[in-house]
Amino acid sequence: MSIDSGSGEDLSGLASTLTDSYEEFSVDPLDDWTTRSMVATMVPLLVALSVLQMVSGSVLEAYEEVLLTNPSLLILVPVQIGTAGNLGSIMCSRLSTQLHLGTFEFRLDNPDIRANSGAVLALGLTVFVLVGIAAWAIGQALGGTLTFLEVMTISLMSGMLLAVFVVVVSLVSVYTSYRLGYNPDDITIPVVTNVCDITGVLILFAVVGLVL
């Protein structure tokens, strides 16, 4: 069987492109997969994120009366921030894998970035609709007074704003961690999940202030 010389040149060009891309967007595992390196990287990060979590708790305390008065909102809080963290983890994992494979390109017109972003937004829309329905139903059972429209508006508005934030912070964290010389597998998921916790609370109560 013969191979056309043009096809050979195309394959050679593709291999060269992938090699160049890998060299530009790859992290050396020999430097990052040692116990000392991971501990030295993660300890300061986890300390900083723990402080951020305390701030998130303080914000929640400020809205304690509103939450106790409206059971539906009390239900929405952990589900909203938990779902945002899960969506962020999914996107960061996929982007980090592309980076290690050498196929990641930080461009808005990159079809892989658009596909991942679209998937996160679609998942967010689906989940936050279901969350709104469940929060309203449970809230009614617990004696809540918020209407179905109010709960759904709060759930969808805050949820989709948070989903957009997840997409942005995931892209920025993966790209920035690489540029700073860190392994995205170590950095991005803890950063995104913790940042989404406090941002989710702020977005949720900003929307509550607009709707109620």
Summary of the structure (lengths in Angstrom):
residues: 212
radius of gyration: 21.5
end to end distance: 72.8
largest distance: 77.1
contacts: 662
relative contact order: 0.15
helix: 85%
strand: 0%
